[in-house]
Amino acid sequence: MKIAQVAPLYESVPPNLYGGTERIVYYLTEELINMGHEVTLFASGDSCSRAKLIAHAEEALRLKVGCEDALAPHIAQLKDVADMSGEFDFIHFHTDYLNFLLEEQLKAPHLTTLHGKLTIPELQIVYNKFSQQPVVSISNHQRRPVAQANFVATVYHGLPKNLFKQGSGDGGYFAFLGRISPEKRCDRAIKIALATNTPIVIAAKIDKADKNYFETEIKHLFDHPLVTYIGEINEIEKEEFLGNAKALLFPIDWPEPFGLVMLEAMACGTPIIAWNMGSVPEIIEDGKTGFIVNTIDEAINAVEKLPSINRELVRRIFEKKLTATRMATDYLAIYEEIILKDKGEDFSENRENIIDFRTSIHRTKAI
């Protein structure tokens, strides 16, 4: 199958540091190639993939010096996708709703994976107007604010099976990985660490938009001797960072659409203590891959129960449910169904191959 993957231009594919969407696009692209498909990747010029690369920005735009209008390259990118659409059997967009305006110009079946939050009020206008656009959610919880959208499935993210190895947790510290922002609640993570007299290592970026929040709410907390801040880390550094951690703290304060860091921790066999918000109950199996909590006190109690978590079981659950191979297989099933439907063919026989996306993540069989 000839497949186009259309990525945002803000980060390279894969990103050098932070960038969940572009990282997932990379894993999906490479896995589709492993399966024998011909993939064309629309992404920034500094991307690195075995796919045919078509670039509309020489380098990723987020950190590009002098970039005043990041939307302009995306418009040019989407125009070229439309012009070339007849060359593909399927087009998979990861560019939010920007591509919706291309509907009448596209000459191939397509869908859009929605990677971000859908709680923004203005999005109601978009999904009311474009209610027929086929979209995929990355968790069932993510789709709730725009239930009127044409969701064809939920596909959970996946990581390459051999990307990380299982760690021992011998470092004895808590890990916090991601961004320092109000919704990620690094302050909660520090409170849990101090209350349990446990070192915490914070590997996180600070966006310009969150600079003031960091300066006023977080920076002074880094002065405590149990707290170590190491900044952003790359993919290679994550295995040791997460694998040696006693647990990953994920004390979010917003409806997280997915939370890729949870998968990264599970791939390392590292248990997670996470707030009961957004996608968390869909990804974490309470008492098996970590603990789902609602308060600081519950998180502190969960720390005492961490020895009950079997790190080998955490890793096996990851391998069973959350690999890039499973993700690519899920998407291919959807591609095939949409292609058949677009041709007006009966796809009832194919439906048995479509995974039950809503419940599969919760099913735990003896491993």
N, C-alpha and C positions, 0 to 999 in steps of 0.2 A: 504494500500500500504506500502511496506517496502522500506524506503527511506534512503539513506546515505547522510549526509551533511559533506563535507570535508572542514575544516577551516584551515587557516594559523596557525602556532604555535607561532607567535610573541607575541600575547596577549591571555589571557584566554577568554573563551566564557561563560558569557559576560566578557568584560574587566573591571578591577577595576576602571580605570580612562579613558584615551584616547584610542580609538580603534574603528573606525567606522565599518570596515568590520566585525570584530568579534561580534560587537553588533547586526548588522543586521542578522548574522548567528543565533545568540541566539533567536532573536524575531521570525525569520522564523521557527526555530526548534520547539520552544514552541507552536507556533500557529498551526503547522502541527500536533503536538501531541494533541492539543485541538480538532482538527478536526477528531481525531480517527486514525491517521496514526502511524505506528511503525517506529521510527526514530533512526538511529545510528549516533552518532556524533564523527567524527575523529577530535580531538583537543588536546590542552595541558592538562596535568593531573590536573591542578588547576581549570579547568572549572567546572561549576555548572549548570547542566541541568537535566531535567527529561528523556532525551534520554539516550540510552545505550552509554556510553563513552568509546572510544578506544583512548588511549593516546600514543604519541610518544615522549613526553618530559614531565618530571615531573612537570615543571612549565613553564609559558610563557617565551619566549626567549628574548624579547626586553630588559628587565631589569635584566635578569639573570646574576649574577656575574660569570665571568670565561667562558662565552659562546664564543668560538672562531670561530665556524663554524655553523651558524644558518641554512644553507642549508641542512646539513647532516640529521638532523631529518626529514626534509620534504621528502627527498628521501626515507627514510625508511617508512614513512607514506604512500606515494603513492604506494610503492611496496605492502604493506598490503592491501590497497584499491583494487588494481588489483587482488590480490590473493583471496580476499573475494567477488569480484564483483558479482559472481553468486548467492550470498545470497540476493541480492537486486532487487527490481523492477525498481529502478531508483537511479542514483548517481548524486548529485549536487555538483560540485566543486566550491570553492571560492579561489583557489590557483593560480590565474593568469594563465599563460600558461604552468606551470610546468607539468601539467597532460596531455598535448597534446601528449607526447611520449607514453602514455599508450593505445592509440587508439586500437591497435590490441590485447591487453591483456584483455580489459574490456569485461565482459560477460553480461553487462546490459546497457540499454540506459542511456544517460548522457547529461549534458550540463555544461557550465562554465559561471558563472557571473563574468564579468570584473569590478572590483571595483575601479581601479586606473586610472591614466591618460594614454592616448594612443597617446600622442604627441611625445614620445621618438622615434627618427629616427630608431634605431635598431629594433623596433617592426615591421617595414615594412617587414623585412626578415621573421619573425615568421608568420605573418598573410598571407604572400604570400605562404609560405611553407605549412601551416596548414589551408588552406582556406575552408576546409569542416568541421572543428570542430564547432559544434553548440555552439554559445555564446549568452549571454544576456547583453545588455548595461543597465546602470542605469539612463541614460538620452539619448535623441536623439543626443544632441550635443556631448556627449562623443565619439560616434562611428565615427564621421566624419573623423578623421585622418587615420582610417583603414577601409574604406568603403568596401574593398575587403573581409573582414571577413564575416563569415556565421552568421550574426545576425538574430536570430529567433524572437526576440522581444526586446522591452524596458520595463523593470519593475522598476517603481519608488519604492524607499524604503518606509517602513511603520513602525509606532510605535504602540505598544499596546494602545488601546483606553484609558485605565484607568491608563496609566503610569504616566501622569501628569494631574493636574487639571488647569482649567483656573485661571489666576492670575488677579490682579487689576491694576498693573502698578504703584501702589502708591509710589514705591521707588524713582521715579523721576530721575533715572539714566539710562544711556545707558549701554547695556551689550555687551561685546566682549568675545566670547567663542571659544576655539579651540586650535590653535598653534600660537606661535610667530615665523613667518617665512616671507621671502620676498613676497611670493605669497598671504599671508593672509592679509597683509598691516594693521597691528595694528597701524602704524603711521597715516594712513588715519583716522582711527576711532578716535584717539586722537585729530586730527585736527578738525574734525567735532564737537566733544564734546567741545573743547575750544572755537571754533568760535560761538557756541550757548550757552556758559556759562552753560553747563550741566555736572554734574559729570559722570564719566565713570568708570565702574568696569570691570577689565580684568581678566578673568578666563582662563588661557591658559598654556600649557606646553611649555617648551623650550628644543627641542631636542639637542643632542650633535652637530649635523650637523649645527644647527642654532645658536650656542652659540656665535660665533664671530659676526654674524649679530645683535644679541641682544645687545651685549656689545657696539658695535660701532654705531648702528642706533636707538635703542629703549630705552635702559636703562635710559638715561638721561631724556627722556620724562616722566618717572614715578615720577620724582621729583615734578611735578606740583601738587598743592593741590587738583585739580579736578580729578586727576588720582589715582585710587587704584588698585594695583595688588594683586590678592589672589592666584595665582598659579592654578594648576589643581584641578578640583572638580569632585566628583563622581555623579552617577546617582541620588542619593537621594537629593543631594544639588542643582541639576539643576532646580527643580520645583520652589523653592523659588527664586533662582537667576534670572531665566528668567521671572517668573510670576510677580515679582515686578518691572521689568525693564520697562522703558518708551518705549524702542524699542531695538531690536537687530541690531547692526551694522555689516554688512557683506561686507566690502569694498575690496573684492578680486581683485587680479591682475594676474589672470591665468584662464584657461578654466576649472573651477571646474567641476569634473565629476558628483557630486551630491550636497553635502553639507548638511549632516544630521542635523546640528545645525539649519537649517531653519525649519525642521519639528519639532524639539524640541521646538522652539520658538512658532510656530503656535499651537502646542498642549497646550501651556500655554496661548494662545490668544494674544500673544505679536507680534506686527507688526514688520516688517523687512525693513531696508533700505539697499539695496544691489546693487552692481555694475552689469551692464548689461554684464555679461560674463558667459560662460559655461552654466550650467544648470539653472541659475537663472530665465530666462524668462519662463522656463517650470514649475517651482515650485511656484513662486510668481505671484499672480494676482495683477497687478499694480492698486493701488487705493483701493484694497479690503483687501489683506493680508499684504500690505506694499507698498513700492515704489522702482521702478527700476531706477537707476541713472547712469550717465556716468562721472560726475565730482564732485569735492568737493562742488562747488557752487550749483549744483543740489541737492546734499545730504543735504546741509544747508537749501535749500528751502523746501525739503521734511520734515525736522524736524517741520517746521511751519504747515504742513498739517497733522501731526500725530493725532491731535484731531478728524479728520474726519474718522479715522479707527475705526470700531466697533469691539471690542475685542471678543464679542460673535460670530460675523460672522467669524472672523479668526478661532476660535475654531470649528465652524460648518463645515467650508470648510475642515479643517484637518480631522474631523470625516468622512466626505463624501468621501474623496479621498486618504488619506495618512495614513491609519491604517495598522497594521500588518495583520489583517484579509483580507483586500483587497490585500495586497502583496502576502500572502500565496495562496489566491484564484487565482490570476494571475499566479503564478508559477505552481500550480496544473494543470491549463488548458494547460500550455505548456508541462508539464510532460506527460500528457495524449496524446497530439498530437504527441509528439516525440515517445512515446511507440507504438502508432498505426502505425505511419509511419515506425518505425523499424520493425514491424511485417509485413509490406507490405500491411496493410489493408487500406481501403478507410476511410479517416478521414474527408471527406467533411461535414458530418452531425455534426461532433463535432466542426467544425470551427466556427459555430455561437456562441459557448460558449467562444471563444477566444476573449479577450478584445481588443479593438482598442487602443493599448498602445500609439500610436503616438499622439492622439488627446484628449484622455479622461481627461487629467490633465487640459486642457484649457477650457473645457466646464463648464460653471457656470450657473446653473439654480437657480431660486428663491428658497431660503431656508427659 
